């Protein structure tokens, strides 16, 4: 039982490049989330999903796209990376009642030059 | 809009003293309030949570209190130890049709030996 796994752990991009971050969970959770963490800003919700085939915008969705084609996977895409997207990205999942623990992945450190 | 405010942003206490971190939330329908601890370079981990039908909850040296009328909740750590040094995040569930968690901006706690 691996919990929530994020890949890659580190990545450096040039401005304008694209990439996809993968989040996988093996707990049969309904809800999955993508957060970004910046110094002094806390954890800000980018997008989330309440089940397979669904996605919804969070607090800071601009410049990102997501997909949840399979229940266990939640992908975060950057189509044209910008330096403002330099951050640590965390994926999380939960059962989906809105009143329970979030399980976080180990994070992805992304730098956009 | 939906938001969670957290204070202070940094807090230094002497070992053995108590620490208090305060949060306010905007969504009066929020009914779940977790606290996460994040050690340097690690993922956030749930340390305690409280539901809206409870005013206080304790777990050994940590406690959380909730004032629904004022939309305040607080984390109390007693008899602080060096291993309590970390960043602490409060969060609130936002019930805009589907449940999502909005986090505060974090408090960096330093326990001085």
Interface residues (C-beta under 8 A of the other chain):
Chain A: X31 X33 X35 X40 X41 X42 X43 X44 X45 X48 X50 X56 X58 X59 X90 X96 X97 X98 X99 X100 X101 X102 X104 X105 X106 X107
Chain B: X2 X6 X9 X31 X32 X34 X36 X42 X43 X44 X45 X46 X49 X51 X89 X91 X93 X95 X98 X99 X100 X101 X102 X103 X104 X105 X106
